[in-house]
Amino acid sequence: MYGEKVLSGMRPTGRLHLGHYHGVLRNWVRLQQEYPCLFFVADWHALTTSYDEPASIEANVWEMLIDWLAAGVDPSMATLFIQSRVPEHAELHLLLSMMAPLGWLERVPTYKDQQEKLSHKDLTTYGFLGYPLLQAADILIYRANLVPVGEDQVPHIEFTREIARRFNHLYGREPGFEEKAREAVRKLGSKRAKLYEELRVRFQEHGDAGALEQAHALLEDAQNLSLGDRERLFGYLEGGGKMILVEPGSLLTEASRMPGLDGQKMSKSYNNTINLREEPEVVRKKIRTMQTDPARVRRTDPGDPERCPVWQFHLIYSDDGTRQWVQEGCRSAAIGCLECKQPVVEAVLKEQEPMRERAAPYVEDPGLLRNIVADGCEHAHKLAQETMREVRDAMGLNYS
C-alpha cells in the first residue's frame, strides 16, 4: 500500500514527437524497470483548455497510447489507463474541492502564465482554475509517492502535498485514535512493537529521518495488519492522526534537449516536429530541407555549426568522432550541408525503427490496445476504490 509507486500522466494531443520521447517517454521506460508505475491518459485535463472542441480527444487518446507502446512502455510492467474510465478521480476531486482554499489555487504559478499564453481562449472557468486540484486527486487516489516532473511542475506537487496534509489534519482524527493505534502496535508482536516504539520516539523527539524510514520499512513487512491498522500506525508514527492520503514527492526529470527542425524547442505549435512513427521518406525530407547556417550561401562558403539547427541534432545523436568531422568539415567547407545532415537522418531512422515495429500490431489490430487499456483501467479502478472507501469513512460519508 505505502511502498514506492510512480504515477505520471499526459494530455492526449494526438501523435507524439521526438521531443516527447526524449523529454518524458524514455524516462518512463527506465522508471518501469525500477518501480511499480501507473501511466494515464489525462483526457479530462484536455477539457480544461479544449472544452469547446472535444471532438478530437478520442482519436488523440488512442494515437497517443500507441506511441507510448511504440516508445517501449510495457503493459506487463506498468499500468496504462484512461483517467475518465476511473470515475473515482472525479469523486475525490469534488470532495477535495470542499476543503481546498481558493487562494491556494490562485497562487499556483502556471495559472496566470497559462492564461497569458492562451489569451485567445476564454479560460475564466472553474475547470481551468481547479485543474491543479484535479491533478492532486489523480495523484492522491493512487497514494503515489513519486511523480516525475520538470521543474516548472514542482509547485503542483507541493500544492498536492499541502492538500493531502490539510485533508489528513481535518479528517484523520478518528474517535479513540490513540487507543486504536496502541492496540495496532501490540499486533506487531513484542519484538517489532518494541522496535516500532523506539523508532517512533527517535523520529518525534529528535527528528531522525532515518528512524522514520526504518519504521516505514518495518510496517511494509508486517503481514498481519489490516489496512486500517496500517494507516493508523503510519499516522501515529508521525505524530498525527490516521494517515489517509499520502504526500507525494517530486521525481525531478531533466528538461528535454530535443530541438525542433528550426532550432527552437520541438513543438506542434511551431510546426517543427518529427513524429515518433513518421514515415522514413518524410523524415528524410524534413531533415534534408532543414535550414542551416545562413552564412553558407554557396557550397564553398565555410560555416559555423553553432549557428546551425542541424548541429543541435548532432549533439543528441552523434558520437564524438562524427561531431569532430562536422566541426572541421563545416568550418573549412570540406563538407556540404547535405553531407552533414546524412548521419542525423540515419540516427533518427535507427531510433525510430523499433518504435514502428512495436506499434505495428496495435495499428493492425486495435482490439489489442483496447484490451491492454481495459486491464489497466480495471487495476487502476481497484486501487482508486480502496482509497475512496477510506476517504468516505474519514469524512463520515459511508452511511449504513
N, C-alpha and C positions, 0 to 999 in steps of 0.2 A: 504493500500500500504506500509506504513512505520511502521506498527505495528511489534511487535516482531515475528520473524519467524526463525525456526530452519531448517538447511539443513545439511545432512550428507550422505556420500556415501561409498561404499565398492567395491573393485575389485572382480570380480567373480572368485573365486578359487575353486568352487565346494562345496561339503558338508562342513558345518561349524562344529566346535568342541566346547567343553565346554569353552575353552579359549575365543572364540569369544563371547559366551553368557555372560560370567562374565565380559569381557572387554568392550563390545560395546552394544550388543542387549538388555541386561537388562536395560541399561541406556536409550536406545531408547524407550523402553516400558514405562518407567517413564516419559520421556520428552513428549510423545504424549498426556499424560494427562494434561500437563501444557501449551503447545504451539501448534500453527499450525506447523506441521512438514512435511518436504519433504525428503524422503529417496530414494536414487537412486543407481542403479547398474552401476558402473563405467567401462563399457565394453571397451570404448576407452582407458581408462587408462591401462587396461590389455595389450593392444598392445604396450605400451611404453617399456615393457621388454619382451613381448612374440610375437613380430611382426612376427617372423619366424615360429611360431607354433600356428596359430589362431584356429585350428580345434576344440579344446576342449572348446572354450569360450562359445558357445551357450548352450551346455548341462550344463556347470557350472552356467550360468545365472539362469536357471530355478531351479536347485537344491538349489542354494543359496536363491532364493526368497521363496521357500517352507520352508526353515529353518527360514527365517525371520518371516513368518506367524506362524510357529511352536513355535517360541520363545515368541509370544504374540504381535508382531507388528500388529496393527489393521487397515485394509484399510478403515474403516469407520471413523477413527480418524487421519490417516496420509496418505499422497500421496506417493504411491510407483510407481517408473517408471524406465525406462532404458535410460541411457544417450544418446545412439546413435539414439534413437527414437525421440529425440528433437534436430533437426539439428542446431537450433539457438546456441547451445553450441559451435559448430564449427565455426559459423559465428562470434560470439563475440570473440572467441579465436583468429581468424585471424585478426580482427580489432585491438584488444589489442596488438597483436604482432607487429603492425606497430609503436607503440609508447613505447614499453617495452624495456628499456635499456638492452643490452646484459649482462653487468656487474651485474645487479640485479639477473639475472637467475644463473649466475656462482657462485654467493655468497650464494645461498640457501644451508644450511649445508648438507642436505640429498643428494645433487648432487654427491659430491665426495665420501661420505660414501656409497651410493648405488653402485656406480661404483666399489668400492673396494670389497664390499660383493658379487657382481655379476660379478666378474672378468672373469668368463668363457664365458660371453656373450659379443658381440660387442655392446656397448651402446654409441658409438660415433655418435649418431643420433640426429637430431633436436627434434624429438618427445620426447626423454628422457630428453634433456636439457630443453625443453619447457613445460614439464608436470606441473610444478608449475603454469604456465600461464593458461593452460587448467583448472587446479584446481580452479584458480582465476575466470575464466569465469563461471565455474559450480556454484560458489557461487554468483557472482555478477549478473548473469542473473535473479536470483530469488529475488534479493535485500534482501537476508537473512542476518540478523544482528547477529545471534548466530550460531556458528559452534562448535559442541562438538569435542574436540581433546585432545590427550595426549600431554604431554609437548614437545615431540620431533617434533610435528606438528605445534607448535606455530609460528615458523619462517615463515611457509607457509601462515598463516593468516595475519601476519604482512606484508608480501610481497603483499598479496591481498589488504590490506588497502592502501599500497603505490601506487599500480596500480590504484585503484579507485580514490585516491587523484590526481594523475597525469592526469587521464582522465578528471576528473571534472575541473581541472585547465586549461587544454588545450581546452576543448570543451564546458565548461559550461557558457562561456561568450557570451550570445546571444545579438544581437543588441537591444539597448533600454532596457536592463535588469532591471535597477533600476526603470525606469518609469513603466514597466510592473509589477514589484514586488509591487510598491506602490499602483497601481491600484488593485492588488490582495488583498492587506491589506484592502482596502476600502470594498471589497466584504465580509469581515468577519462580517460586521455590526459594528456600532460605539463602543459598549461596548467591543467586542472581539478585535477589531482593536487597541483600546487603551491599552488593556492588552498585546497584542502581542508586541506593540512598547516598552512598559515598560520592558518586559522580554528580548527583543532583546538588549536594551541598557544595562540592568544588565549583560547580558552574554558578550557582546562585550567590554564593558568598565571595567567590574570588574571580568570577568572570572567566573561568578556564574553558576556552573554546574546545580544547582537546577532550575535556571531560564530556562536553555536550555531544561531540562526535562519537565518542566511545559509547555513551548511553544510547544514542540513536541506533548504533550497530547492535547493541545488546537487545533492544526492543525488536529490531528487524528479525533477529534469530529466535526470538521467543515464539514457539509454535502454538502454545496452548492458550493464547489470549484471544478474546473476542474482539471484533472491530471496535466496539465501544470502549472496551478497557484499554486497548492500544492507544486510542485517541486521548483518553484521559491521562495516560502515563506520559504521552508526549507533552500535553499541556501542563501537567503537574511538574514535569522536569524543568520547564522554562518559567515556572512561577506564575503561570496564567491559569485560565480555565481550560475546558476541553478544546483541543485544537481541531477545528472543523475544516478550515481552509488553509492550505499550505502556502506559505510565502515563497514565490519563485525567485530564482536568481538569474541574472543575465549571463549568457554564454557568448562573450564578445567574438564576433567574426570580422575578419579583415574585409575592408571595402574592396569591391571588385575593381581590378585594374583594367578591365576589358574595355578597350576603346572602340568607338564606332568607326565606320568606314571614312568618316570625315575628320577623325581626330578628337571629336567631342566624346562624351560618355555615350556608350551604346544605349539607344533608347528608341522605342517606337515613335515617340513624338518628334524625334529628329530625322526619322526615316533613314537611319544609317546602320541597320541591323543585318546580321546573318542569323537566320533561324537554325535551331538545333538540327532539324531534319530537312534543311534546304536541299534541293536537287543539286548534284555536283556541278552541272553545267551553269546553274545560276550562281553558285559560289565562285566558280572560276571567273565568270563575267564580272561579278561585283568587285572582286579583289583586283582583277586586271584593269578595271576602269577607276580604281581609287585615285583621288588626287594625290600628287606628290609635291616635293619641294618646288614652289613656284619659280625659283631661280633657274631650274633646269628646263629651259625652253627648248634647247636642242640636245640631241644625244651626246654631243661632245662637251656640253657645259658641265662643270663639276657641281656637285650638290652638297647639302648638309643634312644628314639623316635626322638630326634633332628637330628639323623643321618639317619633317615628312611624316604623315599619319601612318605610313607603312612600317616605319621604324618601331612604332608602338606595338605593332603586331609581332615584330621580331623579338621584342623584349619578353613577350609571353611565350612564343612558340619556338624560337631558335636557340641553338646551343651557342657557346662562346665562339667557336670556330666560324660559324655562319655569320654571327654578328660582326666579327672582325673583318670578314670578307665584304660585308655590306659597307662598313665604315670606310675601309680602304678603297673599295671599288667605286662607291658613290662620290667620295671626295676627289678622286682622281679621274672620274668619268670613264673608268675602265669597264664598268658595267652599266647597262641601261636600266630604266625603271622596271620594264617588264621582267628582266632577269632577276632583279631584286625581289620582285613580288612572287616569283615561282616557288621558293621554299615555303612561303607563307601559305600559298594555295595548297601545297602538298600536306603541310602540317595540319591545316584546318580540316581538309578532307579525311586525313588519317584519324583525327579526333572524332569526326562525325560518323565514320563508317560503322563502328559498333553501335552507335545510337540508332542508326537507321535499321540495323539488323534486329536490335532489341524491340524496336517499335513495330516491326512488320507483322508479327502475329496479332497484335491488338488492332492494327489498321484493317487487316484481312477479316478478323472475327471480333467485332465489337462486344459480343457476348462475354468473351474472356475478361475484358476490362470491367464490364458490369458486375461480373461475379466477384472479382477482386474487391471492388468498391462495396458491394453488398456485405461481404465478410468483414471488411474494415469497419463499416457503419455499425454492424451488429456488435462487434467487440467494443467500439467506442461508446455505443449506447449502453452497454452493461456497466462500463466504468462510470459513465455520467449518471446512471440511475442510482448507483451506490452512493455517490456524493450527494445527490439530491435528496435521498432518504435522510441522510444526516443533517442536511441544511433544513429540511422541513421539520425534523424533530427539534432542532435547536431553536427554530422560530415558532414552535408550537403550532405548526400547520398540518401535522399528521393526525387529523381528527379520527377518533374511534367511537 
